[in-house]
Amino acid sequence: MFNRDDKVEITSCADDPRAAGRTGYIVDEVPPSELTQGRWTVNQVGFFIGPVLCHAHELRVIKSAHT
């Protein structure tokens, strides 16, 4: 489970493979729904990469926003 503003590493990303290996921040305030097909929104991934949608198994928390 992720929280808004958690810093995460994107280990892989079916939505945009260029995001793999980069870091970003979780945007969602609530767990993802069917609208995003259960994927989390990650922002600030890179200058030429917009927000990406990633499944939980594609992400790893680097720094929790709640610690």
Phi, psi and omega in degrees: 000139180244160177236156178305138178075006172295136174274127183232153171261135178267109182281329173201162181204109179293331181293318180208098183303338178296340182281343182302132180089354181261171177244159179195188183237140177291134181262328187293137176268341179230159178304147183296153182246191178295335180303320179258012180059036177076016182260146178272145177269125180242128183243169180060044181278320181186164183299319182258011179240120178283186177303140180240156177254124183228143173288157182302324181288351178266000186237151176223127180291129175262314180216120179283140179285347185250028177240000000 
